[in-house]
Amino acid sequence: MYSGLVVPTIGKYSDARLLAELAHAAEEAGWDGFFLPDTLHFGSYSGTEAGLTCDPWIALAAIAMRTKRIKIGLLVTAVPRRRPWKMARETVTLDHLSQGRLILGVGIGAVYDRGFDAFGEETDVKKRSKMLDEGLAILQGLWSGKPFSYSGQYYRVQEITFVPPPLQAPRIPIWVAGIWPRTGPMARAARFDGVYPVTLTASGIPTQLTPTDISQIKHWMNERRTQSSHFDIVANGPIFDAVHNIQARATLRAYAEAGATWCLQGIQVEQEIDAAQVLIQRGLPSLQ
């Protein structure tokens, strides 16, 4: 099971140079992945309070130049608020810049994200789901390096060829975010390279997956996937705590045994930068 970090791009973490240095430290300490959220605007949900935010795509370019081995990516890109052809060019450029280390997490975007409603973007989640599917079809077509055209409900592309194609083959890995056990996003994930699932409490609050959830997701995917290629199941877990905490290590082992291929440790924006650096540089726990 690989270990990665999800680091905010807001508040004290809104400096792209700082994020690049944290990614370099993570690589030196043995982490396998360094991911950013696709935040366009951060403030209160009412929209009355602005917050410092940097562009995650440009930050990823800085990270790609400061690292050599670690996987990098976005968790998750809100595809329906982006032009798919612009995203195709950005992702291929990042793939080449990082020498084939990019992972693209995708989703419909958070319901409360002001990066949609403040700019007149689509807020209906069902329409966003269809836009996500069309956007993914266009990404794959433009990544092919061959003549491509598309006619959908939301997007149209006259025949055009985008070169170069990505370094990674058959494509840049795509992880699809979704709520387990909702079948729509899970079926979408089964067509691609990984799933980044969350589950909800009875009151609708996102919560961490259990090993049982992971095992059920693995079984669900095995029954429905038609490709024999590698498929990632991505969980969030207490990696920092597991360095010194037996129970946290047991939790990570249970995730791995249930079928998780990646476990991610989030850094909260309230975390002081110096403290976060210490935790990152401390490295990974032994799960043996």
TORGUKE-341620 format. One record per residue: x, y, z of N, C-alpha, C in turn. Coordinates in steps of 0.05 Angstrom, whole numbers, plus 5000, padded with zeros to 4 digits. Layout:
   n.px   n.py   n.pz   ca.px   ca.py   ca.pz   c.px   c.py   c.pz
      X      Y      Z       X       Y       Z      X      Y      Z
...
//
This chain:
   n.px   n.py   n.pz   ca.px   ca.py   ca.pz   c.px   c.py   c.pz
   5017   4976   5000    5000    5000    5000   5018   5025   5000
   5013   5043   4981    5028    5067    4979   5017   5089   4998
   5034   5107   5005    5027    5128    5024   5030   5156   5011
   5010   5172   5014    5011    5199    5002   5001   5220   5021
   5006   5245   5014    4997    5268    5029   4977   5285   5012
   4957   5296   5026    4939    5315    5013   4943   5342   5028
   4953   5362   5014    4961    5387    5027   4944   5409   5016
   4934   5427   5034    4916    5448    5025   4931   5469   5008
   4916   5485   4993    4928    5507    4977   4916   5533   4987
   4908   5534   5012    4894    5558    5023   4908   5567   5048
   4902   5592   5057    4913    5602    5081   4943   5603   5081
   4955   5593   5101    4985    5594    5103   4998   5575   5083
   4982   5557   5071    4993    5539    5051   4988   5549   5022
   4981   5574   5019    4974    5584    4992   4998   5594   4976
   5022   5588   4985    5047    5596    4970   5057   5572   4955
   5057   5574   4928    5065    5551    4911   5093   5543   4917
   5111   5562   4923    5139    5554    4929   5140   5538   4955
   5124   5545   4975    5123    5529    4999   5114   5501   4993
   5093   5498   4977    5082    5471    4970   5104   5455   4956
   5119   5467   4938    5141    5453    4924   5162   5443   4944
   5168   5460   4964    5188    5452    4984   5178   5429   5001
   5152   5430   5008    5140    5408    5024   5140   5382   5008
   5135   5384   4982    5135    5360    4965   5163   5349   4963
   5183   5366   4961    5211    5357    4961   5218   5343   4987
   5209   5354   5009    5214    5341    5035   5201   5314   5037
   5176   5313   5027    5162    5287    5027   5176   5266   5010
   5186   5274   4987    5200    5255    4971   5225   5245   4985
   5240   5263   4997    5264    5256    5011   5258   5237   5034
   5235   5240   5047    5228    5224    5070   5215   5197   5062
   5211   5192   5036    5201    5166    5027   5172   5164   5021
   5157   5187   5022    5129    5186    5015   5126   5180   4985
   5103   5168   4977    5098    5160    4950   5082   5179   4933
   5067   5197   4946    5050    5215    4931   5045   5241   4946
   5041   5262   4930    5036    5289    4941   5013   5301   4924
   4990   5306   4937    4967    5315    4923   4955   5341   4934
   4943   5356   4916    4930    5382    4923   4901   5380   4916
   4884   5394   4932    4856    5397    4925   4853   5418   4902
   4832   5416   4887    4827    5434    4865   4810   5458   4875
   4823   5475   4891    4808    5497    4903   4811   5522   4886
   4789   5534   4878    4789    5558    4862   4785   5583   4880
   4768   5579   4901    4763    5601    4920   4757   5589   4947
   4767   5601   4968    4762    5591    4995   4753   5614   5013
   4731   5610   5026    4721    5629    5045   4698   5616   5061
   4682   5632   5074    4659    5621    5088   4639   5611   5067
   4622   5592   5074    4602    5582    5056   4583   5603   5047
   4579   5624   5063    4561    5646    5055   4574   5664   5034
   4600   5661   5030    4613    5677    5010   4621   5704   5019
   4619   5710   5045    4625    5737    5055   4654   5741   5063
   4669   5719   5065    4696    5720    5075   4715   5708   5055
   4734   5724   5044    4753    5713    5025   4777   5701   5040
   4790   5682   5026    4813    5669    5038   4836   5667   5018
   4860   5668   5028    4884    5665    5011   4883   5638   4997
   4887   5638   4971    4885    5613    4955   4905   5615   4932
   4919   5593   4926    4936    5593    4902   4924   5573   4882
   4932   5576   4857    4922    5559    4836   4936   5532   4837
   4921   5510   4840    4934    5484    4844   4949   5474   4820
   4940   5481   4796    4954    5472    4772   4982   5484   4769
   4984   5510   4775    5010    5523    4774   5028   5513   4797
   5015   5508   4820    5030    5497    4843   5041   5469   4835
   5025   5453   4821    5035    5427    4813   5059   5429   4794
   5059   5450   4777    5082    5454    4759   5107   5459   4776
   5104   5476   4797    5127    5481    4814   5136   5455   4829
   5117   5439   4837    5123    5414    4851   5137   5395   4832
   5128   5394   4807    5140    5376    4788   5170   5383   4783
   5176   5408   4784    5204    5417    4780   5221   5413   4804
   5209   5409   4827    5225    5406    4852   5227   5377   4861
   5215   5359   4847    5215    5331    4854   5223   5314   4830
   5230   5289   4835    5238    5270    4814   5223   5244   4814
   5214   5235   4837    5203    5208    4839   5174   5207   4848
   5166   5224   4866    5140    5222    4879   5117   5228   4859
   5095   5212   4862    5072    5218    4845   5059   5244   4854
   5048   5258   4835    5035    5284    4841   5007   5284   4828
   4990   5301   4839    4963    5302    4826   4944   5320   4841
   4919   5320   4831    4897    5336    4842   4876   5317   4853
   4867   5323   4877    4845    5307    4890   4825   5327   4902
   4804   5332   4888    4799    5323    4861   4792   5346   4843
   4797   5343   4817    4790    5363    4798   4760   5364   4793
   4749   5388   4796    4720    5392    4789   4718   5396   4759
   4716   5374   4745    4717    5375    4715   4695   5392   4704
   4670   5392   4714    4649    5408    4701   4653   5438   4701
   4672   5449   4717    4676    5478    4715   4701   5485   4698
   4711   5465   4684    4735    5470    4668   4730   5462   4638
   4743   5476   4620    4742    5469    4592   4758   5443   4588
   4746   5422   4579    4760    5396    4577   4785   5398   4559
   4784   5414   4537    4807    5416    4520   4830   5432   4533
   4823   5451   4549    4844    5465    4564   4857   5447   4585
   4840   5430   4597    4850    5411    4617   4867   5390   4604
   4859   5382   4579    4876    5363    4565   4904   5373   4560
   4906   5398   4553    4932    5410    4548   4948   5413   4574
   4934   5421   4595    4947    5424    4622   4958   5398   4632
   4941   5377   4631    4949    5352    4642   4972   5339   4627
   4972   5341   4601    4994    5329    4585   5020   5345   4591
   5017   5371   4593    5041    5387    4599   5052   5379   4627
   5035   5376   4646    5044    5367    4673   5055   5339   4672
   5043   5322   4656    5053    5294    4654   5082   5294   4643
   5087   5310   4622    5114    5312    4611   5133   5326   4630
   5124   5348   4643    5140    5362    4661   5150   5345   4685
   5132   5327   4694    5139    5309    4716   5151   5283   4707
   5154   5280   4681    5165    5255    4669   5147   5231   4676
   5121   5235   4673    5102    5213    4676   5094   5206   4704
   5091   5227   4721    5084    5222    4750   5056   5233   4757
   5041   5243   4738    5016    5256    4744   4994   5235   4748
   4977   5239   4769    4952    5224    4772   4930   5245   4773
   4909   5240   4759    4887    5259    4757   4862   5249   4772
   4856   5261   4795    4831    5255    4809   4809   5272   4798
   4786   5261   4794    4764    5276    4781   4738   5272   4797
   4720   5291   4795    4694    5290    4807   4676   5312   4797
   4652   5314   4808    4633    5334    4798   4637   5361   4813
   4652   5361   4834    4655    5385    4850   4636   5386   4874
   4645   5399   4895    4628    5400    4919   4603   5417   4914
   4582   5410   4926    4556    5424    4923   4559   5453   4932
   4574   5458   4953    4576    5485    4964   4599   5502   4952
   4612   5492   4932    4636    5505    4921   4628   5531   4907
   4638   5553   4917    4632    5579    4905   4645   5583   4878
   4664   5565   4871    4676    5566    4845   4656   5559   4823
   4632   5550   4831    4611    5545    4811   4591   5568   4811
   4577   5572   4834    4554    5590    4833   4562   5619   4830
   4586   5627   4841    4594    5655    4839   4599   5664   4810
   4605   5645   4793    4612    5652    4765   4592   5642   4745
   4569   5634   4755    4548    5625    4737   4552   5597   4725
   4570   5581   4738    4574    5553    4729   4550   5536   4737
   4549   5513   4726    4527    5494    4731   4527   5485   4760
   4504   5487   4773    4502    5478    4801   4486   5453   4805
   4471   5445   4785    4455    5420    4786   4473   5396   4785
   4473   5379   4806    4492    5358    4807   4487   5336   4786
   4463   5332   4778    4457    5312    4757   4469   5322   4730
   4466   5347   4724    4478    5358    4700   4508   5357   4702
   4519   5363   4725    4548    5362    4729   4558   5334   4723
   4543   5314   4732    4552    5286    4727   4554   5280   4698
   4535   5290   4682    4536    5286    4653   4559   5301   4641
   4564   5325   4651    4587    5341    4641   4613   5327   4648
   4615   5315   4671    4639    5300    4679   4644   5277   4659
   4623   5262   4652    4626    5240    4634   4635   5249   4606
   4623   5271   4597    4631    5282    4571   4659   5293   4572
   4666   5306   4594    4693    5317    4596   4714   5295   4596
   4708   5273   4609    4727    5250    4610   4730   5238   4582
   4708   5236   4567    4710    5226    4540   4728   5244   4523
   4725   5270   4526    4741    5288    4510   4770   5287   4519
   4775   5286   4544    4803    5283    4554   4817   5259   4540
   4804   5236   4541    4816    5212    4530   4820   5215   4500
   4801   5227   4486    4804    5231    4458   4827   5249   4450
   4830   5271   4465    4851    5290    4459   4878   5279   4468
   4878   5263   4489    4903    5250    4498   4914   5230   4478
   4897   5220   4460    4905    5199    4442   4926   5207   4422
   4928   5233   4417    4947    5242    4396   4938   5237   4368
   4912   5229   4365    4901    5223    4339   4878   5242   4333
   4869   5244   4308    4846    5261    4302   4822   5253   4319
   4809   5273   4330    4787    5268    4348   4765   5289   4345
   4740   5280   4346    4718    5298    4346   4697   5288   4366
   4679   5306   4374    4660    5298    4395   4635   5315   4392
   4612   5303   4396    4587    5317    4397   4570   5307   4420
   4567   5323   4441    4552    5315    4464   4531   5335   4471
   4518   5331   4494    4498    5350    4503   4510   5377   4512
   4534   5375   4523    4546    5399    4535   4571   5409   4520
   4584   5391   4506    4609    5399    4493   4609   5388   4464
   4622   5404   4446    4626    5396    4419   4654   5402   4411
   4666   5383   4397    4694    5387    4387   4695   5380   4358
   4702   5399   4341    4707    5393    4313   4733   5377   4311
   4736   5362   4290    4760    5344    4288   4786   5360   4292
   4802   5350   4310    4827    5364    4317   4846   5343   4329
   4871   5349   4327    4892    5330    4338   4909   5346   4358
   4911   5335   4382    4928    5346    4403   4953   5329   4405
   4976   5341   4402    5002    5327    4407   5019   5346   4424
   5037   5334   4440    5043    5305    4442   5022   5291   4460
   5020   5265   4458    5004    5250    4477   5019   5248   4504
   5006   5239   4525    5019    5236    4550   5042   5216   4549
   5062   5219   4567    5083    5199    4569   5072   5172   4579
   5052   5174   4598    5041    5150    4610   5022   5136   4590
   5023   5110   4589    5006    5095    4572   4991   5073   4588
   4966   5068   4582    4951    5078    4559   4941   5107   4562
   4943   5118   4587    4934    5145    4592   4945   5154   4619
   4942   5179   4625    4946    5190    4652   4926   5176   4670
   4935   5164   4692    4916    5150    4710   4894   5169   4720
   4870   5159   4719    4846    5175    4729   4834   5161   4753
   4833   5175   4775    4819    5165    4799   4793   5180   4801
   4771   5166   4804    4744    5179    4805   4735   5180   4834
   4727   5204   4843    4717    5207    4870   4687   5201   4870
   4677   5192   4892    4649    5186    4895   4641   5177   4922
   4616   5177   4927    4605    5169    4953   4597   5139   4952
   4609   5123   4968    4602    5095    4971   4578   5092   4989
   4557   5076   4982    4556    5058    4959   4539   5067   4936
   4539   5093   4930    4523    5102    4907   4534   5091   4881
   4517   5079   4865    4527    5063    4842   4536   5081   4819
   4525   5105   4816    4533    5122    4793   4563   5127   4793
   4574   5140   4814    4603    5146    4813   4620   5121   4815
   4610   5100   4828    4626    5075    4829   4628   5062   4802
   4606   5062   4787    4607    5051    4759   4625   5068   4742
   4625   5094   4746    4643    5111    4731   4672   5104   4737
   4678   5101   4763    4705    5094    4771   4714   5068   4759
   4696   5049   4757    4703    5022    4747   4713   5023   4718
   4707   5045   4704    4716    5047    4676   4744   5059   4674
   4754   5068   4697    4780    5081    4696   4801   5067   4713
   4817   5082   4727    4841    5070    4739   4842   5069   4770
   4821   5081   4782    4821    5080    4811   4796   5094   4821
   4791   5090   4847    4768    5103    4860   4778   5116   4886
   4768   5140   4891    4774    5155    4915   4748   5160   4929
   4739   5140   4945    4712    5141    4956   4711   5153   4984
   4688   5164   4991    4681    5171    5018   4654   5158   5024
   4647   5156   5049    4621    5147    5057   4609   5169   5075
   4583   5168   5079    4569    5188    5095   4557   5177   5120
   4557   5193   5141    4543    5185    5165   4513   5187   5161
   4497   5179   5181    4468    5180    5179   4459   5209   5175
   4474   5228   5185    4466    5256    5182   4478   5269   5157
   4492   5253   5140    4502    5263    5114   4529   5275   5115
   4544   5271   5137    4571    5282    5139   4591   5262   5128
   4610   5271   5111    4630    5252    5100   4647   5241   5123
   4653   5215   5122    4669    5202    5143   4687   5182   5130
   4707   5174   5146    4728    5156    5136   4717   5128   5131
   4728   5115   5110    4720    5088    5104   4731   5069   5125
   4716   5048   5130    4725    5026    5147   4738   5004   5130
   4754   4986   5141    4764    4964    5126   4742   4948   5112
   4719   4945   5126    4697    4931    5113   4687   4945   5088
   4685   4972   5089    4678    4988    5066   4697   4982   5043
   4723   4983   5049    4743    4978    5028   4741   4951   5016
   4737   4931   5033    4733    4903    5023   4709   4901   5005
   4687   4915   5012    4663    4914    4996   4667   4928   4969
   4682   4950   4970    4688    4965    4945   4705   4948   4927
   4725   4935   4938    4742    4917    4922   4726   4895   4909
   4708   4882   4924    4691    4861    4913   4673   4872   4891
   4661   4896   4896    4643    4909    4876   4658   4914   4850
   4682   4925   4852    4698    4931    4828   4707   4906   4814
   4715   4886   4828    4723    4861    4816   4701   4848   4800
   4677   4851   4809    4654    4839    4795   4647   4855   4769
   4653   4881   4769    4643    4897    4747   4664   4907   4727
   4689   4907   4736    4710    4917    4717   4715   4896   4695
   4717   4906   4671    4722    4889    4648   4752   4889   4640
   4767   4909   4650    4795    4910    4644   4811   4894   4664
   4834   4884   4656    4851    4869    4674   4874   4887   4685
   4874   4912   4678    4895    4931    4686   4893   4937   4716
   4915   4948   4727    4915    4954    4755   4894   4975   4762
   4882   4971   4786    4861    4990    4795   4867   4998   4824
   4867   5024   4829    4873    5034    4856   4848   5039   4872
   4849   5031   4897    4828    5039    4917   4842   5056   4937
   4833   5081   4940    4847    5101    4955   4832   5108   4980
   4845   5105   5003    4833    5111    5029   4848   5133   5043
   4835   5145   5062    4848    5164    5080   4854   5150   5107
   4877   5156   5119    4883    5142    5143   4904   5156   5160
   4908   5147   5185    4925    5161    5205   4954   5154   5202
   4966   5162   5180    4994    5155    5175   5013   5168   5195
   5008   5194   5200    5025    5208    5220   5025   5194   5247
   5001   5187   5256    4998    5174    5282   5011   5147   5283
   5010   5133   5260    5019    5105    5260   5049   5102   5265
   5064   5124   5262    5093    5122    5267   5098   5113   5296
   5081   5123   5315    5085    5116    5343   5062   5102   5357
   5039   5099   5342    5015    5089    5354   5008   5061   5343
   5007   5041   5361    5002    5014    5353   4975   5011   5339
   4954   5024   5351    4927    5021    5340   4925   5034   5313
   4938   5056   5309    4938    5069    5282   4952   5051   5262
   4974   5038   5269    4987    5019    5251   4969   4996   5245
   4954   4986   5264    4935    4964    5259   4914   4973   5240
   4905   4998   5242    4885    5008    5223   4896   5008   5194
   4920   5017   5191    4932    5018    5164   4936   4990   5153
   4944   4971   5170    4947    4943    5161   4920   4932   5152
   4899   4939   5167    4872    4929    5160   4863   4941   5133
   4870   4966   5128    4863    4978    5102   4877   4962   5080
   4903   4957   5084    4919    4943    5063   4908   4915   5058
   4902   4901   5080    4891    4874    5077   4864   4874   5064
   4848   4895   5068    4822    4896    5056   4823   4903   5026
   4845   4914   5016    4848    4919    4988   4855   4947   4980
   4860   4965   5000    4868    4992    4993   4896   4992   4982
   4900   5006   4960    4927    5007    4947   4942   5032   4954
   4927   5052   4962    4938    5078    4972   4924   5086   4998
   4940   5098   5016    4928    5111    5039   4939   5139   5040
   4922   5158   5045    4929    5186    5044   4926   5199   5071
   4945   5216   5078    4945    5231    5103   4939   5260   5096
   4918   5271   5106    4912    5299    5101   4926   5318   5121
   4933   5341   5111    4943    5363    5129   4922   5384   5130
   4914   5391   5154    4893    5412    5157   4905   5439   5155
   4889   5458   5145    4900    5485    5142   4907   5498   5169
   4895   5488   5191    4902    5499    5217   4930   5490   5227
   4940   5469   5215    4966    5458    5223   4988   5478   5217
   5005   5484   5237    5027    5502    5232   5047   5490   5212
   5059   5506   5195    5076    5496    5174   5100   5481   5186
   5113   5492   5206    5136    5479    5218   5129   5452   5229
   5106   5450   5242    5097    5424    5253   5091   5404   5231
   5079   5414   5209    5074    5396    5187   5100   5386   5174
   5119   5403   5172    5145    5395    5161   5158   5373   5178
   5156   5376   5204    5167    5355    5222   5154   5328   5217
   5127   5329   5216    5112    5304    5212   5118   5291   5185
   5121   5308   5164    5128    5298    5137   5156   5285   5138
   5175   5300   5149    5203    5291    5149   5207   5266   5166
   5189   5261   5185    5192    5238    5202   5189   5212   5186
   5176   5214   5163    5174    5190    5146   5150   5173   5152
   5152   5148   5142    5129    5130    5142   5132   5108   5163
   5110   5099   5174    5111    5078    5194   5117   5051   5181
   5128   5033   5196    5132    5005    5187   5107   4990   5194
   5096   4976   5174    5071    4961    5178   5077   4931   5180
   5102   4924   5182    5109    4895    5184   5102   4884   5212
//
